Amino acid sequence: MDKRRLAILGATGSIGTQALEVVREHPGSFEISVLTANRNVDLLISQALEFRPRVVVIGDDAHYKILSEALSATGILVQSGPSALKEVVQREDVDLVLTAMVGASGLEPTMKAIDAGKDIALANKETLVIGGQLVMDLVRKKGVHLLPVDSEHSAIFQCLSGENQRTVEKIYLTASGGPFRGWKLPELENVTVEQALKHPNWSMGAKITIDSASMMNKGLEVIEAKWLFDLKTSQIDVVVHPQSIIHSMVQFHDGSIMAQMGLPDMKLPIQHALTYPQRQANSFERLNFMDYPELTFQSPDTETFRNLALAFEASERGGNLPCILNAANEVAVDAFLKKEVGFLQMSEVVEQSMRQVTFLSELSLDNCLETDQESRRVAREWVKKIGVGIN
């Protein structure tokens, strides 16, 4: 494989740091052109000194001076702010952009990169949740690859390799069930932030870990899958699979099902996206079937975990409703992490926002961004109305 020049957006987060582990595993395959972070300036400095990118960007302008002084003798270009982020993804010395930013902030840089003809390794599911139609239309127009990094979507992508898309009858996204699998509403009323951050299988950032605990992460993945694989919402199902060994499945119209399996290690789907269409050997731990003598499955409890039902509704109705859902959820998760609302109240914030913010059936980038801001304002109002604070 020719050396691939990478821009990693969100280099200091969970996906970004694991992507750099993949780069270390294959030192001759990649060259780091761009590294970005939002606020974690110390880790970004360390990464820049190790990988020597051509440019680094810190999202928070307040950290620019520290970053610039630390890298002053290296020749690395240092920039800051959202506008710099949208510029660096268009650089000629970038072949592939890994978008590993958290939340709605990934939409505009991703679209700028696609418009510049860059292939995308997509770890920011919110990009497709918010602007799926806009993004996929641009992908087709520019003829670039959009390679999924989420383990579930990577699994579907791999199962569809060499297959006729028109033969797909249904896909099954697997879910671990998170730390509260099997719990009922009374048990969830007093869930603490610390409990919600203890995922049984995966090591992830705080926001996605809370989303997993509330099943919102799986709901966002449903919407992402709809756009990635050009499916109807009715063709997507969710199956709770506590062992997290089968990462997702495709059912074809002849009744056969293909599944992709592996240990719950995000480095595997990251490497697949970064090296596609090749598969490269690595030293990562292998799956031993004897360690998993039973693989079990069950239906999700959408009455208890209402976020999943809300996401299916947003996916089915379309328009700007997924954008409303996502923005309200980001506000709700932030409030929960700050102990301003309880675990169950997050769903209430999301649902009330979906009912209150004006529904738009037709999307543009401008009204996506406007919807995002309006939804956050409404969600913050609901946090104040229903938030009781928790210890």
Buried (B, 14 or more C-beta within 10 A) or exposed (E): EEEBBBBBBBBBBBBBBBBBBBBEBBEEBBBBBBBBBBEBBBBBBEBBEEBBBBBBBBBBEEBBEBBBEBBEEBEBBBBBBEEBBBBBBBBEEBBBBBBBBBBBBBBBBBBBBBBBEBBBBBBBBBBBBBBBBBBBEBBEEBEBEBBBBBBBBBBBBBBBEEEEEEEBEBBBBBBBBBBBBEBEEEEBEEBEBEEBBEBBBBEBBBBBBBBBBBBBBBBBBBBBBBBBBEBEBEBBBBBBBBBBBBBBBBBBEEEEEBBBBBBBBBBBBBBBBBBBEEEEEBEBEEBEEEEBEEBEEEEBBBEBBBBBBBBBBBBBBBBBBBBBBBBBBBBBBBBBBEEBBBBBBBBBBBBBBBEBBEEBEEBEBEBBBBBBEBBBEBBBBBBEEBBEEBE
